[in-house]
Amino acid sequence: MNVSFDARTLFFSYRRKDEKHWHLWRIGADGSGLQQLTDGPFYDISPCLMPDGDVVFVSTRRFGYTLCQPGPASNLHVMAPDGGNIRCVSMNTLSDMSPQMLPDGRVLFTRWEYIDRDLTFRQSLWTQYPDGTVYQLYFGNTVRDVGTFWQARPLPGCSDRVVATFAPHHNFPHGAIGLIDRSYGPEGPKGKGFVYITKEFPAIGDGRHEWAYRDPFPLSETSFLCSYGGGGLRRYRLYLLDSTDRKHLVYDDPATNCFFPIPLQPVAV
């Protein structure tokens, strides 16, 4: 889920229990104006509003297939805010995921690919412009400490520093919360190019971390919202986390899991 720059609209993906495919929706932050934006035999997820008013999202509507899985490939697409004028802007033969906007106008996203990678550590961060041009590595194509860098969001006002979930490739998409600093280059070493905030998981590799961290959202350079499922409770709760690994419980529902904390506050573009 993502929020509009004026904090008045939420964009999200939803699937009714009698449907097979996920579609994109929008709703006012006050609960009004629910509107379905996409339909058809496609999986549409991860909508993110861009400064020009269009929405970048992930979809299987290109009808590609992954190289080592039976499922469809997913690519970045762009559409008008009402769901019209959909066009594909990436041609990955595997999967793109979790797009977010950088302050400099590029789209930051996770790309699953095999170029100069092995079979385990293969999901790194890439960028492109909204029209699909200037496609290039952002960080981590040869890093082997982390299987997957994903859910990356820029620190406020920064295009070269992001917070992300450090996760495995073959297991649950949960793990540690960490910072990535591009000033050390696109393959910066552990401790400089990428730094673990949550010391509970000092290395991720391709291991199983079912009740760990996910969904980081930066409030500042040192303060983050996130979801955490550990501590022996085995359910996800919402926390405020700082860069020294101190966390404070924000919300917990004993009856269910809670994910994707996002502040409802306007952002200048």
Rosetta blueprint (number, residue, H / E / L):
1 M L
2 N E
3 V E
4 S L
5 F L
6 D L
7 A L
8 R L
9 T E
10 L E
11 F E
12 F E
13 S E
14 Y E
15 R L
16 R L
17 K L
18 D L
19 E L
20 K L
21 H L
22 W L
23 H E
24 L E
25 W E
26 R E
27 I E
28 G E
29 A L
30 D L
31 G L
32 S L
33 G L
34 L L
35 Q E
36 Q E
37 L L
38 T L
39 D L
40 G L
41 P L
42 F L
43 Y L
44 D E
45 I E
46 S E
47 P E
48 C E
49 L E
50 M L
51 P L
52 D L
53 G L
54 D L
55 V E
56 V E
57 F E
58 V E
59 S E
60 T L
61 R L
62 R L
63 F L
64 G L
65 Y E
66 T L
67 L L
68 C L
69 Q L
70 P L
71 G L
72 P E
73 A L
74 S E
75 N E
76 L E
77 H E
78 V E
79 M E
80 A L
81 P L
82 D L
83 G L
84 G L
85 N L
86 I L
87 R E
88 C E
89 V L
90 S L
91 M L
92 N L
93 T L
94 L L
95 S E
96 D E
97 M E
98 S E
99 P E
100 Q E
101 M E
102 L L
103 P L
104 D L
105 G L
106 R L
107 V E
108 L E
109 F E
110 T E
111 R E
112 W E
113 E L
114 Y L
115 I L
116 D L
117 R L
118 D L
119 L L
120 T L
121 F L
122 R L
123 Q E
124 S E
125 L E
126 W E
127 T E
128 Q E
129 Y L
130 P L
131 D L
132 G L
133 T L
134 V L
135 Y L
136 Q E
137 L E
138 Y E
139 F E
140 G L
141 N L
142 T L
143 V L
144 R L
145 D L
146 V E
147 G L
148 T E
149 F E
150 W E
151 Q E
152 A E
153 R E
154 P E
155 L L
156 P L
157 G L
158 C L
159 S L
160 D L
161 R E
162 V E
163 V E
164 A E
165 T E
166 F E
167 A E
168 P L
169 H L
170 H L
171 N L
172 F L
173 P L
174 H L
175 G E
176 A E
177 I E
178 G E
179 L E
180 I E
181 D E
182 R H
183 S H
184 Y H
185 G L
186 P L
187 E L
188 G L
189 P L
190 K E
191 G L
192 K L
193 G L
194 F E
195 V E
196 Y E
197 I L
198 T L
199 K L
200 E L
201 F L
202 P L
203 A L
204 I L
205 G E
206 D L
207 G L
208 R L
209 H L
210 E L
211 W L
212 A L
213 Y E
214 R E
215 D E
216 P E
217 F E
218 P E
219 L L
220 S L
221 E L
222 T L
223 S E
224 F E
225 L E
226 C E
227 S E
228 Y E
229 G L
230 G L
231 G L
232 G L
233 L L
234 R L
235 R L
236 Y L
237 R E
238 L E
239 Y E
240 L E
241 L E
242 D E
243 S L
244 T L
245 D L
246 R L
247 K E
248 H E
249 L E
250 V E
251 Y E
252 D L
253 D L
254 P L
255 A L
256 T L
257 N L
258 C L
259 F L
260 F L
261 P L
262 I L
263 P L
264 L L
265 Q L
266 P L
267 V L
268 A L
269 V L
